[in-house]
Every structure is written in C-alpha cells, then in structure tokens.
C-alpha cells in the first residue's frame, strides 16, 4: 500500500506503539483498534504527518528488538525531533508539499 502524500490531522490518534522492523529496515506503527500496520520506509516519511501526529510520534519511543539495529531505528526518532525543532511538519509552511524538502535529482 503506497504512503499518501500527507496524512489527515489525527491519523495517529489510535497509535499503540512503533517498532523498528530489522528484517525490512522500516518503522512499523501499530494502531490500537485496527489490524492495520503503517510502515514507514524512510525517516523522511515522517514529514507527511501534521503537527499533532508528529507530536504523538514524539511521545512514543520506538521499540527495537536488536541492539545492533538501534542506530538505524534512531534515524526515525531523530527525524521526528528535527521536524519538531524546525517546525517542519506537513502544512507548517502554508500550501507547501514534500517537493520543497526533497533534494533535487541529478
């Protein structure tokens, strides 16, 4: 399932926890009331959330089963901190979209 360009405000209201999946190198977000698991392929995918959901993510520590994978998992939590510190969540710059954040391709 492709990740949408941005998520609606409150998308993570029913978030139960997030975990780093060392087999796929993705962050998996589990919800309380549904079987759905959202997988973020890149730490940059956190920029698709609005302010409330970004702050929700900051209140949850990512679970990592293997100590050796902790550095990779920290990329995801580090991105959340960067977004909050820079106030870079989706919609913070008016009608901007993710293309403003992406490095130009060569």
N, C-alpha and C positions, 0 to 999 in steps of 0.2 A: 504494500500500500504506500503510495508516494506521500511524502510530507507536504502539507499545504504551504502556500507562500507565507501565510500567517495564521495563527490560531485566534479564535474569538476570546475576548476577555473572560476569565473564569474557567477556561478549559481545564485547568488543573485543580479545580476546587475539590474534586474527589480523589486526588492523588493519595496513594497509600505509602509508596516508597519509590526510590530509584536505585538501580543497581547497575554496576558495570558488568557486562557480559564478556568475559575474557575470550570466549570462543569466537565471537563475531566482532569484538572490539567496538561495541556500541553501548550506549547508555539506554537502559530499559526503564520506562516509567510504568508502574503498575497502579491501577485505579482500584478503589475500594469496592465499588458496586457493579463493576462490569468485568468481563473476562479479557477485555481489550488491553494490550500492552503496546505502548508507544515506544518505538525505537528511534533514537537519535543517532544517526550515522556519524555525524561530526559535531564537535563542540560548537561550531558556528550555527548549528540548527537552533540553539537557544535564543538566537536573535529573532526568531519567529514568534516568540511569546510577547505579550504585552506586559505592562508594569506589574500588575497584581500577580500574574503567573510567574514572572521572573522572581518576585519576592517569595512566592510559595516555594519555588525551587531552592532558594537560599536557606530556607528553614529545614530542609531535608538533607542529611548527609548521604552521599552516595555509598552504597554497600559494595564492597569489593571482596570477593572470596579469596583471592590470591594476593599476598603481599607484593609479589613481583609485578603485579599489574596496577598497583596503586598510583604510580606516576601517570599512567595513561588515563586512569579514572579522574585524576586531579585536573586534567585538561578541561573536563566538562564542568567541574565545580569552579575552576579558575575563570572560565568564560562567564559564568553567572556573576561572579564578583566584579569582573571587568565591565559587564553590562550595567550593573547597578552603580558602580563608581562613576562611570561615564554617562549615566542616564541614556543608554543606547537601546533600550527595549523598543520593540516594534511600535511605531506610531509616535515616538518621542520627538521626531523631527517633522511633524506635520504629516504630509501625504507621501513621505519617502517610502521607498521599497528597498528590498535587500540589495539591489544592484548598486546602491550607493556605498555599500560596505564591502563589496567584493573587489578583490584585486583584479585589475584588467588582465585579460588573457592576451597572450602574445601570438 
